Amino acid sequence: MARTASVPTKIGFTIAAWTVALLLFAPILWTILTAFKTEAEAIASTPTFFPQNFTLENFVDVQDRSDYFKHAINSILVSVGSTLLGLVIGVPAAWAMAFAPTKRTKDVLMWMLSTKMMPAVGVLIPIYLIFRDLRLLDTVHGLTIIMTLINLPIIIWMLYTYFKEIPVDILEAARMDGAELWNEIVHVLVPMAVPGIASTLLLNVILAWNEAFWTITLTSGRAGTLTAFISSFSSPQGLFLAKLSAASLLAIAPILLMGWFSQKQLVRGLTFGAVK
């Protein structure tokens, strides 16, 4: 029988949850408000919370200085392309580890996860040289490849977790009905794991969208994403906080909207199989 929480306990948890949420959202809110301030007001020694002189000049200056839509298109191509490519590779790999494991399967999974613990700068020089020799520097398909590689361990781990919750009897029944391996994966496994696959897709789009180290290091202008777009507003002359906030707001707005409208699907996928 489920335990019923007392009213004070519910109030306490509600207050704690709202406090944590406000602390997490505070930097984003400050960025949004600063984007509509003048540069003088943004750097004033006595900060103001709401803009005293509401202005859209920062957004105009940002677009005049850098082509926002070009960087946004590059971000979409890289984040969506790398995620789809990762799913094409990750679904068969997760299927093999979940339904045809070997004695080395867990070791391979741990090895893949350990690659995420290594600092990116540790492999910067070899990857940079490889990209230079293959002429992949400052190209969208080069960024797509590197994003696929760095997020593939997460994709496989998430899919492996979801696939383990699917009864193997269903796949065996499909085999008895004459389904080949490809049909088993595409027509039986994938439809049953749609919530998990959807949450994996959404999470990895967000990770690829927010990746800054590789997008700044491997691009110079032609294939720059929105993270490179933001970094361009940090100059030796100083930080123009209002313009930097406007650029940041333009960069995070699409992914914030996507996360807001897909939060139910994301939570459903992340809790897929958690309750039995």
Secondary structure, DSSP 8 states (H G I E B T S, - for coil): ------HHHHHHHHHHHHHHHHHHHHHHHHHHHHHTS-HHHHT-SS--SS-SS---HHHHHHHHHS-HHHHHHHHHHHHHHHHHHHHHHHHHHHHHHHHS--TTHHHHHHHHHHHTTS-GGGGHHHHHHHHHHTT-TT-HHHHHHHHHHHHHHHHHHHHHHHHHTS-HHHHHHHHHTT--HHHIIIIIIHHHTHHHHHHHHHHHHHHHHH--HHHHHS-SSTT--HHHHHHTTEETTEE-HHHHHHHHHHHHHHHHHHHHHTHHHHHHHHTTTT--
